[in-house]
Amino acid sequence: MKKRILDIVGKVDYPYTCALVNNQRMGFLDEVEETTRIKLLTVSEGEGRRTYERTLAFIASYCIRKINPNLRVNIMHSYGDALYGEIEGKDGKDIVYDLEGCLKKITKENKRIQKFMFTKEEAMRRLESENRKDDIKLLKYLSKDTIPLYFIDGYYVYFAGPLLPFTGMLKVFDVVPFDPGFLILLPDRENVNKVSKIANRRKLFDTFQESKQWVKSLQISHVGDLNDAITNGSISTVIKVQEALHEKKISDIADMIKAKGARIVLIAGPSSSGKTTSAKRLRIQLRVNGFLPVVISTDDYFVDRERTPLSEDGKPDYDCFDAIDHDLLQRQLLALLDGKEVQLPRYNFFTGKSEKGRKLKLKKNGIIVLEGIHGLNPALTEKIPEREKFRVYVSALTQLNIDRINRIPTRDTRLIRRIVRDKHFRGISAAETIKRWPTVIRGEEKYIFPYQENADIMFNSALVYELAVLRVRAEVALRAIDYREPEYGESLRLLNFLSHFLPLLTEEIPPTSILREFIGGSSFKY
């Protein structure tokens, strides 16, 4: 006999937000067999945190509707441990304070949130009454017979994942103005009984705002818009304009480097952000500006494997700063800038040893492009004068969302990129990629994200159409994961997410596109 998870586990409250049932992530409102083993998940990470975020977004949307039915809330992206949103239809901070008051009032009232399964036609009719055109456009393309809608006080909304069953379970949050919108502060990951602090990530935020202008140029803000473009044939123009925007941005970066007179370009970014292709495209634009660029990778400066520092689990920590010979790197960079010839190292990943590499000497108009995860860490180039350096941060900052309040985490885009690349080029299964992902995240949070604001410029490598292309390749890899494997639940979550996108073929994607780094067919050599 099936029962709701909420009825099986009995009284449940914060910080628990959802459950793991036979390797599958489920909400407390979902039904399972009574004999099923259930593990509760907390707000600190993963699906537990996403469930909390979605519920806050739902109640924020509900509150704005109560405050003024002519207003709309857009939950756009993360900002550190916060959600950034904007309100359409009215400017000023007063509405943000109204939103804060409403959110706190609703949580104190501990209102019940219900989940209903409707036929597709019935779900769309109910959303029409809410004037949710973006949701209707999205659901039109979903190949599902029944659609889940969440409900509170006559207000129906579609969500791509579970919500909390009661508003009173939203215990730790705050709402603050953040021009031109607002932030919903989430619980601190280390201490979930405290609200997180506002991060200092203004450059990253400005890059998101620039991308908002990009989607306006493309006339694609949500997944439904993208699916429309695929079905009506205008996707060809979308691809061309998006790639042109990327090319223009890289050209602008090359102009900025020339204007500063820098001789070393430092490129860093998280996993699967497209750093390698971005560096290669920047090399071309630097050639256009009269430079003769040479590329050096910090990966070639790895210390011998037996000297690699160990992480807390006793395994080699290849992401840590001391895993590379940064003293040798700085000496060679200084020598190159001084016009001397150096012999670069070359790291042998099979033997774990450093070997002799190519000899290099900068020409009069030479410029060094240094790529690696520690590129923005000041300690990497502390002996090199600031006037000689230009720092570029590359990341895939997702430009579109599922709809106004169903956001797409940038980390999901990068994970799907990596699943496709690992399977296609490295023979690594999706299960293994998912298994390694938490370690990748820890490395990014420790060694990359703290230094991202040191960048002179940020480059958003995300493509508005890419998930439609990655869908087919990722689905094949994800469906190979057995239901008994621990990674099965994450594979189902990603498959459900990708089901919102219509598949898109690759013929129109240019050979220099960043996407080619992950799907193949690039004109660059890697």
C-alpha positions as CSV (number, residue, x, y, z in Angstrom):
1,M,0.0,0.0,0.0
2,K,1.3,3.4,-0.9
3,K,1.4,6.4,1.5
4,R,2.9,9.9,1.4
5,I,6.4,10.0,2.8
6,L,5.2,12.6,5.2
7,D,2.6,10.2,6.6
8,I,5.2,7.4,7.0
9,V,7.9,9.4,8.7
10,G,5.4,11.3,10.9
11,K,6.3,14.7,12.3
12,V,9.2,16.1,10.4
13,D,10.6,19.7,10.5
14,Y,13.6,21.9,9.6
15,P,16.4,21.3,8.7
16,Y,14.9,18.2,6.9
17,T,13.4,19.1,3.5
18,C,13.1,15.9,1.4
19,A,14.1,12.2,1.4
20,L,16.2,9.6,-0.3
21,V,14.1,6.6,-1.2
22,N,16.0,3.6,-2.8
23,N,18.6,5.9,-4.3
24,Q,15.8,8.2,-5.6
25,R,15.3,11.8,-4.3
26,M,11.7,12.5,-3.4
27,G,9.6,15.1,-1.7
28,F,7.6,14.6,1.5
29,L,4.4,14.8,-0.5
30,D,5.3,11.9,-2.8
31,E,3.9,8.5,-2.3
32,V,5.9,5.3,-1.7
33,E,5.4,1.8,-0.3
34,E,5.1,1.7,3.5
35,T,8.0,-0.8,3.7
36,T,10.4,1.4,1.8
37,R,13.6,2.5,3.5
38,I,13.7,6.3,3.8
39,K,16.7,8.6,4.5
40,L,15.9,12.2,5.3
41,L,18.0,15.0,3.6
42,T,18.8,18.4,5.1
43,V,18.9,21.9,3.8
44,S,22.7,21.9,3.9
45,E,23.3,20.6,0.4
46,G,22.1,18.9,-2.7
47,E,18.5,18.2,-3.3
48,G,17.7,19.1,0.3
49,R,18.9,22.6,-0.4
50,R,17.2,22.8,-3.8
51,T,13.9,21.8,-2.2
52,Y,14.2,24.6,0.3
53,E,15.1,27.1,-2.5
54,R,12.1,26.0,-4.7
55,T,9.7,26.4,-1.8
56,L,11.0,29.9,-1.0
57,A,10.6,30.8,-4.7
58,F,7.0,29.4,-4.7
59,I,6.0,31.5,-1.6
60,A,7.7,34.6,-3.0
61,S,5.7,34.2,-6.2
62,Y,2.5,33.7,-4.2
63,C,3.3,36.8,-2.0
64,I,3.9,39.1,-5.0
65,R,0.6,38.0,-6.5
66,K,-1.1,38.8,-3.2
67,I,0.6,42.2,-3.0
68,N,-0.3,43.2,-6.5
69,P,-1.8,40.7,-9.1
70,N,-0.2,42.9,-11.9
71,L,3.3,42.2,-10.6
72,R,5.5,39.2,-11.5
73,V,8.6,37.9,-9.7
74,N,11.6,36.5,-11.5
75,I,14.0,34.2,-9.5
76,M,17.0,34.6,-11.8
77,H,20.2,33.1,-10.4
78,S,22.2,32.4,-7.2
79,Y,24.4,35.0,-5.6
80,G,26.6,33.2,-3.1
81,D,24.3,31.5,-0.6
82,A,21.3,33.6,-1.8
83,L,18.8,33.8,-4.6
84,Y,18.7,36.9,-6.7
85,G,15.3,38.0,-8.1
86,E,13.6,40.9,-9.7
87,I,10.0,42.2,-9.7
88,E,8.4,43.1,-13.0
89,G,5.9,45.9,-13.0
90,K,7.2,48.2,-10.3
91,D,10.5,49.8,-9.3
92,G,11.7,50.8,-5.8
93,K,12.6,49.1,-2.6
94,D,9.2,49.4,-0.9
95,I,7.9,46.3,-2.7
96,V,10.9,44.3,-1.4
97,Y,10.0,45.1,2.2
98,D,6.4,44.2,1.4
99,L,7.7,40.8,0.0
100,E,9.8,40.3,3.1
101,G,6.8,40.9,5.4
102,C,4.5,38.6,3.5
103,L,7.1,35.8,3.4
104,K,7.5,35.9,7.1
105,K,3.8,36.1,7.8
106,I,3.1,33.1,5.6
107,T,5.7,31.0,7.3
108,K,4.3,31.9,10.7
109,E,0.9,30.8,9.6
110,N,2.3,27.4,8.6
111,K,0.1,27.1,5.6
112,R,-0.3,23.7,3.9
113,I,1.2,23.2,0.4
114,Q,-0.5,20.6,-1.6
115,K,0.7,18.6,-4.7
116,F,-1.8,17.5,-7.4
117,M,-1.3,15.4,-10.4
118,F,-3.3,16.7,-13.4
119,T,-3.6,15.6,-17.0
120,K,-1.6,17.9,-19.2
121,E,-4.7,19.6,-20.6
122,E,-6.1,20.2,-17.1
123,A,-2.7,21.5,-15.8
124,M,-2.5,24.0,-18.6
125,R,-6.0,25.2,-18.1
126,R,-5.4,25.9,-14.4
127,L,-2.1,27.8,-15.2
128,E,-4.0,29.9,-17.8
129,S,-6.2,31.2,-14.9
130,E,-2.9,32.3,-13.3
131,N,-1.8,34.0,-16.5
132,R,1.4,31.9,-16.4
133,K,2.2,32.0,-20.1
134,D,5.8,30.9,-19.6
135,D,4.7,27.8,-17.7
136,I,2.1,27.0,-20.4
137,K,4.7,27.4,-23.1
138,L,7.0,25.0,-21.2
139,L,4.4,22.3,-20.5
140,K,3.2,22.3,-24.2
141,Y,6.5,20.5,-25.1
142,L,6.7,18.1,-22.1
143,S,6.0,14.5,-23.3
144,K,4.2,13.5,-20.0
145,D,0.6,12.4,-19.6
146,T,0.3,13.9,-16.1
147,I,1.8,17.1,-14.7
148,P,2.5,17.9,-11.0
149,L,1.2,21.3,-9.8
150,Y,1.8,22.7,-6.3
151,F,-1.1,24.6,-4.7
152,I,-1.6,27.1,-1.9
153,D,-4.7,29.3,-1.4
154,G,-6.0,28.9,-4.9
155,Y,-2.6,29.5,-6.5
156,Y,-1.2,26.7,-8.8
157,V,2.4,26.6,-10.0
158,Y,4.5,24.0,-11.8
159,F,7.9,23.0,-10.4
160,A,10.5,20.7,-11.8
161,G,11.2,19.2,-8.3
162,P,9.6,18.7,-4.9
163,L,8.5,21.4,-2.4
164,L,8.1,21.3,1.4
165,P,4.6,20.3,2.7
166,F,4.2,23.3,5.0
167,T,5.3,26.9,4.8
168,G,6.3,26.8,8.5
169,M,9.3,24.6,7.6
170,L,10.9,27.7,6.0
171,K,12.6,28.8,9.3
172,V,15.8,30.4,8.3
173,F,15.9,33.1,5.5
174,D,15.9,36.8,5.0
175,V,14.9,39.2,2.2
176,V,17.0,42.3,1.4
177,P,17.0,44.9,-1.4
178,F,19.9,44.4,-3.9
179,D,19.7,46.9,-6.8
180,P,17.9,46.5,-9.2
181,G,16.2,43.6,-7.4
182,F,16.4,41.6,-4.2
183,L,18.2,38.8,-2.4
184,I,16.6,35.9,-0.6
185,L,19.3,34.9,1.9
186,L,19.5,31.1,2.5
187,P,20.7,29.2,5.6
188,D,24.4,29.1,6.1
189,R,25.8,25.7,4.9
190,E,28.0,25.2,8.0
191,N,25.4,26.3,10.5
192,V,21.9,25.9,9.1
193,N,20.3,27.8,12.1
194,K,21.9,31.0,10.9
195,V,21.2,33.1,7.8
196,S,24.1,33.3,5.3
197,K,26.0,36.5,4.8
198,I,25.8,38.5,1.7
199,A,28.7,37.6,-0.5
200,N,31.0,40.1,-2.2
201,R,30.6,39.0,-5.8
202,R,29.7,42.2,-7.6
203,K,31.8,41.4,-10.7
204,L,30.1,38.1,-11.0
205,F,26.7,39.7,-10.6
206,D,27.5,42.3,-13.3
207,T,28.4,39.5,-15.6
208,F,24.9,37.9,-15.0
209,Q,23.3,41.3,-15.7
210,E,25.2,41.5,-19.0
211,S,23.9,38.0,-19.9
212,K,20.4,39.3,-19.1
213,Q,20.9,41.7,-22.0
214,W,22.1,38.9,-24.2
215,V,18.9,36.9,-23.7
216,K,16.9,40.0,-24.6
217,S,18.9,40.2,-27.8
218,L,18.2,36.5,-28.5
219,Q,14.5,36.9,-27.4
220,I,14.9,33.7,-25.3
221,S,14.4,34.1,-21.6
222,H,12.9,30.6,-20.7
223,V,13.1,27.1,-21.9
224,G,9.6,27.4,-23.6
225,D,11.1,30.3,-25.7
226,L,14.0,28.0,-26.8
227,N,11.6,25.2,-27.7
228,D,9.5,27.6,-29.7
229,A,12.7,28.6,-31.6
230,I,13.5,25.0,-32.3
231,T,10.1,24.2,-33.7
232,N,9.6,27.3,-35.8
233,G,13.1,27.2,-37.3
234,S,14.4,30.5,-35.8
235,I,17.0,28.5,-33.8
236,S,19.4,29.0,-36.7
237,T,19.5,32.7,-36.1
238,V,19.6,32.2,-32.3
239,I,22.8,30.1,-32.7
240,K,24.4,32.6,-35.0
241,V,23.6,35.6,-32.8
242,Q,24.7,33.8,-29.6
243,E,28.1,32.8,-31.1
244,A,28.6,36.3,-32.4
245,L,28.0,37.7,-28.9
246,H,30.7,35.3,-27.6
247,E,33.1,36.3,-30.4
248,K,32.5,40.0,-29.7
249,K,33.1,39.6,-26.0
250,I,36.4,37.8,-26.6
251,S,37.4,40.5,-29.1
252,D,36.6,43.1,-26.4
253,I,38.8,41.3,-23.9
254,A,41.7,41.2,-26.4
255,D,41.3,45.0,-26.9
256,M,41.3,45.5,-23.1
257,I,44.6,43.5,-22.8
258,K,46.2,45.6,-25.5
259,A,45.0,48.8,-23.9
260,K,46.6,47.8,-20.5
261,G,49.8,46.7,-22.1
262,A,49.7,43.4,-20.2
263,R,52.2,40.6,-21.2
264,I,50.7,37.8,-19.1
265,V,47.0,36.8,-19.4
266,L,45.8,34.6,-16.5
267,I,42.8,32.5,-17.3
268,A,40.9,30.5,-14.5
269,G,37.5,29.1,-13.9
270,P,35.7,26.0,-12.6
271,S,35.4,22.6,-14.1
272,S,33.8,22.4,-17.6
273,S,33.5,26.1,-17.9
274,G,35.1,26.1,-21.4
275,K,38.5,27.6,-20.3
276,T,40.5,25.7,-22.9
277,T,38.4,26.8,-25.9
278,S,38.1,30.4,-24.5
279,A,41.9,30.5,-24.3
280,K,42.3,29.3,-27.8
281,R,39.7,31.8,-29.2
282,L,41.4,34.6,-27.2
283,R,44.7,33.6,-28.8
284,I,43.2,34.3,-32.2
285,Q,41.9,37.7,-31.2
286,L,45.3,38.6,-29.7
287,R,46.9,37.7,-33.0
288,V,44.4,40.1,-34.7
289,N,45.7,42.8,-32.3
290,G,49.3,42.2,-33.3
291,F,50.5,39.8,-30.6
292,L,52.2,36.5,-30.9
293,P,50.6,34.6,-27.9
294,V,52.1,31.4,-26.3
295,V,50.0,29.2,-24.1
296,I,51.3,27.7,-20.9
297,S,49.2,25.4,-18.7
298,T,49.8,25.2,-15.0
299,D,49.0,21.5,-15.3
300,D,52.5,21.0,-16.6
301,Y,53.9,22.3,-13.4
302,F,52.5,19.5,-11.2
303,V,55.0,18.3,-8.7
304,D,55.9,14.6,-8.9
305,R,53.0,12.4,-7.7
306,E,54.7,11.3,-4.5
307,R,55.2,14.9,-3.5
308,T,51.5,15.8,-4.0
309,P,49.8,17.0,-0.8
310,L,47.1,14.7,0.6
311,S,43.5,15.8,1.2
312,E,41.5,15.0,4.4
313,D,40.6,11.5,3.0
314,G,44.3,10.7,2.5
315,K,44.1,10.8,-1.3
316,P,46.3,13.1,-3.5
317,D,44.9,16.6,-3.7
318,Y,45.7,17.7,-7.2
319,D,43.6,20.8,-6.9
320,C,45.5,22.3,-4.0
321,F,47.9,25.2,-4.6
322,D,51.0,23.2,-3.5
323,A,50.3,20.5,-6.0
324,I,52.0,22.7,-8.5
325,D,55.6,24.0,-8.5
326,H,54.6,27.6,-8.3
327,D,58.1,28.8,-7.4
328,L,59.4,27.3,-10.7
329,L,56.5,28.8,-12.6
330,Q,57.1,32.3,-11.3
331,R,60.9,32.0,-12.0
332,Q,60.2,31.0,-15.6
333,L,57.5,33.6,-16.2
334,L,59.9,36.3,-14.9
335,A,62.7,35.0,-17.2
336,L,60.4,35.0,-20.2
337,L,59.4,38.6,-19.5
338,D,63.1,39.4,-19.3
339,G,63.7,38.0,-22.8
340,K,65.4,34.9,-21.7
341,E,64.9,31.3,-23.0
342,V,63.5,28.7,-20.7
343,Q,62.8,25.0,-20.9
344,L,59.2,24.4,-19.8
345,P,58.3,21.3,-17.8
346,R,55.9,18.7,-19.2
347,Y,53.9,16.6,-16.7
348,N,53.5,13.0,-17.6
349,F,50.1,12.0,-16.2
350,F,50.8,8.3,-16.8
351,T,54.0,8.1,-14.8
352,G,53.2,11.0,-12.4
353,K,56.6,12.6,-13.1
354,S,57.7,16.0,-14.4
355,E,59.7,15.8,-17.6
356,K,61.5,18.2,-19.8
357,G,59.2,20.0,-22.2
358,R,59.6,22.5,-25.0
359,K,62.1,25.5,-25.0
360,L,60.4,28.9,-25.2
361,K,61.5,32.4,-25.7
362,L,59.1,35.4,-26.1
363,K,59.4,37.4,-29.3
364,K,59.2,41.2,-29.1
365,N,55.5,41.2,-29.5
366,G,55.0,38.0,-27.6
367,I,52.4,37.6,-24.8
368,I,51.8,34.7,-22.4
369,V,48.4,33.1,-21.9
370,L,48.5,31.1,-18.7
371,E,45.6,28.7,-18.1
372,G,44.9,26.9,-14.8
373,I,42.6,26.8,-11.8
374,H,44.9,28.9,-9.7
375,G,45.3,31.7,-12.2
376,L,43.5,34.3,-10.1
377,N,45.2,33.3,-6.8
378,P,47.5,36.3,-6.1
379,A,50.2,33.9,-4.7
380,L,50.7,32.3,-8.1
381,T,52.2,35.5,-9.6
382,E,53.0,37.6,-6.6
383,K,56.5,38.4,-7.8
384,I,55.3,39.7,-11.2
385,P,54.3,43.4,-11.4
386,E,50.6,44.1,-11.7
387,R,51.0,46.1,-14.8
388,E,52.2,43.0,-16.6
389,K,49.0,40.9,-15.7
390,F,45.5,40.7,-17.0
391,R,43.1,38.3,-15.3
392,V,40.1,36.5,-17.0
393,Y,37.6,34.4,-15.1
394,V,35.6,32.0,-17.3
395,S,32.4,30.3,-16.2
396,A,29.2,28.9,-17.6
397,L,26.7,31.3,-16.0
398,T,23.4,30.0,-17.3
399,Q,21.5,32.6,-19.2
400,L,18.0,31.1,-19.3
401,N,15.8,29.5,-16.7
402,I,13.0,26.9,-16.9
403,D,10.5,29.6,-16.2
404,R,10.1,32.7,-14.0
405,I,10.6,30.9,-10.7
406,N,12.2,27.5,-11.8
407,R,15.9,28.5,-12.1
408,I,18.6,26.5,-13.7
409,P,21.7,26.2,-11.4
410,T,24.9,27.0,-13.3
411,R,26.5,24.0,-11.6
412,D,24.0,21.7,-13.3
413,T,24.9,23.0,-16.8
414,R,28.6,22.3,-16.0
415,L,27.9,18.8,-14.7
416,I,26.0,17.9,-17.8
417,R,28.8,19.3,-20.0
418,R,31.3,17.2,-18.0
419,I,29.1,14.0,-18.3
420,V,29.0,14.4,-22.1
421,R,32.7,15.2,-22.4
422,D,33.9,12.4,-20.1
423,K,31.8,9.8,-21.9
424,H,32.7,11.1,-25.4
425,F,36.5,11.8,-25.0
426,R,37.6,9.9,-21.9
427,G,35.5,6.8,-21.7
428,I,34.3,7.7,-18.2
429,S,30.8,6.6,-17.3
430,A,28.1,9.1,-16.1
431,A,28.0,7.3,-12.8
432,E,31.7,7.8,-12.2
433,T,31.5,11.5,-13.2
434,I,28.6,12.0,-10.8
435,K,30.5,10.2,-8.1
436,R,33.5,12.5,-8.5
437,W,31.5,15.7,-8.7
438,P,31.3,16.5,-5.0
439,T,35.1,16.4,-4.9
440,V,35.2,18.7,-7.8
441,I,32.8,21.1,-6.1
442,R,34.9,21.1,-2.9
443,G,38.0,22.0,-4.9
444,E,36.2,24.8,-6.7
445,E,34.9,26.3,-3.5
446,K,38.3,26.1,-1.8
447,Y,40.7,27.1,-4.6
448,I,38.7,29.0,-7.4
449,F,35.6,30.8,-6.1
450,P,37.4,32.8,-3.4
451,Y,39.5,34.5,-6.0
452,Q,37.0,35.0,-8.8
453,E,36.5,38.7,-7.9
454,N,40.2,39.3,-8.6
455,A,39.4,39.1,-12.3
456,D,39.8,42.1,-14.6
457,I,37.0,40.7,-16.7
458,M,34.6,37.8,-16.6
459,F,33.5,35.8,-19.6
460,N,30.3,33.9,-19.5
461,S,30.8,30.8,-21.6
462,A,27.2,29.5,-21.4
463,L,25.2,29.2,-24.6
464,V,21.4,29.7,-24.5
465,Y,20.9,26.7,-26.8
466,E,23.4,24.3,-25.4
467,L,21.2,22.1,-23.2
468,A,19.0,21.2,-26.1
469,V,22.2,19.9,-27.9
470,L,23.6,18.2,-24.8
471,R,20.3,16.5,-24.0
472,V,20.5,13.5,-26.3
473,R,24.2,12.8,-25.4
474,A,23.6,13.1,-21.7
475,E,20.5,11.0,-21.7
476,V,22.2,8.0,-23.2
477,A,25.0,8.2,-20.6
478,L,22.6,8.8,-17.7
479,R,20.2,6.0,-18.6
480,A,23.1,3.5,-18.4
481,I,23.2,4.0,-14.6
482,D,21.6,1.0,-12.8
483,Y,18.9,1.7,-10.3
484,R,21.0,0.0,-7.6
485,E,23.9,2.4,-8.0
486,P,24.1,5.3,-5.5
487,E,24.3,7.8,-8.4
488,Y,20.9,6.6,-9.8
489,G,18.9,9.3,-7.9
490,E,21.0,12.1,-9.3
491,S,20.7,10.6,-12.8
492,L,16.9,10.7,-12.5
493,R,17.0,14.3,-11.4
494,L,19.1,15.3,-14.4
495,L,17.0,13.3,-16.8
496,N,13.8,15.0,-15.5
497,F,15.5,18.4,-15.9
498,L,16.7,17.6,-19.5
499,S,13.2,16.4,-20.4
500,H,12.1,20.1,-20.5
501,F,14.3,20.7,-23.6
502,L,13.5,19.7,-27.1
503,P,16.5,17.9,-28.7
504,L,18.6,20.0,-31.2
505,L,21.0,18.7,-33.8
506,T,24.5,20.0,-34.2
507,E,24.9,20.9,-37.9
508,E,24.6,24.7,-37.3
509,I,27.1,24.9,-34.4
510,P,30.4,26.4,-35.7
511,P,33.6,24.5,-35.3
512,T,35.0,27.2,-33.0
513,S,32.1,27.1,-30.6
514,I,32.8,26.4,-26.9
515,L,30.2,23.7,-27.1
516,R,32.5,21.7,-29.5
517,E,34.9,21.2,-26.6
518,F,32.3,18.9,-25.1
519,I,30.5,17.3,-28.0
520,G,33.4,17.1,-30.5
521,G,33.8,18.5,-34.0
522,S,36.0,21.4,-33.0
523,S,38.5,22.9,-35.3
524,F,40.8,23.5,-32.3
525,K,43.3,20.8,-31.1
526,Y,43.0,19.8,-27.5
